Amino acid sequence: MADYKEIIYEKQRGGVLITLNRPEARYAISRNLIKGLHAALDDVEDDPEIRAIVVTGAGRAFSAGMN
């Protein structure tokens, strides 16, 4: 599993919760966040136990868009 910097990756009951974690930028999408999402999805693809993915933002907003 990758070392994520701008997302939180949590395996839970046959699924994975991917949380955008850039509160200082209202979870805006950055190049590093995109790289983290790609790495997380690669990890999901390699794990036969995962059957669902939920993507969310921590706090008040989901994402402010592209940064």
Backbone hydrogen bonds in HBPLUS format (Angstrom, degrees):
<---DONOR---> <-ACCEPTOR-->    atom                        ^
c    i                          cat <-CA-CA->   ^        H-A-AA   ^      H-
h    n   atom  resd res      DA  || num        DHA   H-A  angle D-A-AA Bond
n    s   type  num  typ     dist DA aas  dist angle  dist       angle   num
A0021-ASN N   A0006-GLU O   2.83 MM  15  4.95 160.6  1.87 143.5 137.0     1
A0008-ILE N   A0019-THR O   2.81 MM  11  4.95 147.1  1.92 137.7 148.5     2
A0019-THR N   A0008-ILE O   2.86 MM  11  4.95 164.7  1.89 146.1 151.2     3
A0010-GLU N   A0017-LEU O   2.97 MM   7  5.13 158.7  2.02 145.5 152.0     4
A0017-LEU N   A0010-GLU O   2.77 MM   7  5.13 163.9  1.80 150.2 154.5     5
A0012-GLN N   A0015-GLY O   2.82 MM   3  5.21 167.1  1.83 134.6 139.1     6
A0015-GLY N   A0012-GLN O   2.75 MM   3  5.21 146.6  1.86 123.4 134.9     7
A0051-ARG N   A0014-GLY O   2.59 MM  37  5.65 165.6  1.61 158.7 157.8     8
A0016-VAL N   A0052-ALA O   2.99 MM  36  6.45 140.9  2.14 143.2 154.8     9
A0054-VAL N   A0016-VAL O   3.00 MM  38  6.40 156.6  2.05 162.6 168.8    10
A0018-ILE N   A0054-VAL O   2.78 MM  36  6.08 173.5  1.79 171.5 173.7    11
A0056-THR N   A0018-ILE O   2.89 MM  38  6.32 157.4  1.94 156.7 162.5    12
A0020-LEU N   A0056-THR O   2.75 MM  36  6.21 162.5  1.78 155.6 157.8    13
A0058-ALA N   A0020-LEU O   3.41 MM  38  6.34 162.0  2.45 160.9 158.6    14
A0025-ALA N   A0022-ARG O   2.98 MM   3  5.61 154.3  2.04 120.7 128.2    15
A0027-TYR N   A0022-ARG O   2.87 MM   5  4.47 167.6  1.89 135.8 132.3    16
A0026-ARG N   A0023-PRO O   3.17 MM   3  4.81 167.9  2.18 106.2 105.9    17
A0028-ALA N   A0025-ALA O   3.11 MM   3  5.62 149.0  2.21 112.7 120.4    18
A0064-ALA N   A0026-ARG O   3.12 MM  38  5.69 123.8  2.45 141.4 155.5    19
A0029-ILE N   A0065-GLY O   2.63 MM  36  5.83 160.5  1.66 153.7 159.4    20
A0067-ASN N   A0029-ILE O   2.66 MM  38  5.41 156.8  1.71 159.3 151.9    21
A0034-ILE N   A0030-SER O   2.97 MM   4  6.23 159.6  2.01 151.5 156.6    22
A0035-LYS N   A0031-ARG O   2.96 MM   4  6.25 158.1  2.01 148.1 154.1    23
A0036-GLY N   A0032-ASN O   2.91 MM   4  6.16 155.4  1.97 145.8 152.6    24
A0037-LEU N   A0033-LEU O   2.84 MM   4  6.14 155.4  1.90 151.2 157.8    25
A0038-HIS N   A0034-ILE O   2.92 MM   4  6.18 161.4  1.95 153.1 157.8    26
A0039-ALA N   A0035-LYS O   2.95 MM   4  6.19 160.2  1.99 148.7 154.2    27
A0040-ALA N   A0036-GLY O   2.84 MM   4  6.05 158.1  1.89 148.7 155.1    28
A0041-LEU N   A0037-LEU O   2.87 MM   4  6.08 161.1  1.91 151.3 156.2    29
A0042-ASP N   A0038-HIS O   2.90 MM   4  6.14 146.6  2.02 144.5 154.2    30
A0043-ASP N   A0039-ALA O   2.94 MM   4  6.25 152.9  2.01 146.3 153.6    31
A0044-VAL N   A0040-ALA O   2.89 MM   4  6.23 151.9  1.96 147.1 155.4    32
A0045-GLU N   A0041-LEU O   2.94 MM   4  6.11 159.8  1.98 144.6 149.7    33
A0046-ASP N   A0042-ASP O   3.09 MM   4  6.34 141.0  2.25 142.4 152.3    34
A0047-ASP N   A0044-VAL O   3.09 MM   3  5.24 159.2  2.14 107.8 114.5    35
A0050-ILE N   A0047-ASP O   3.27 MM   3  5.92 158.2  2.32 118.8 123.6    36
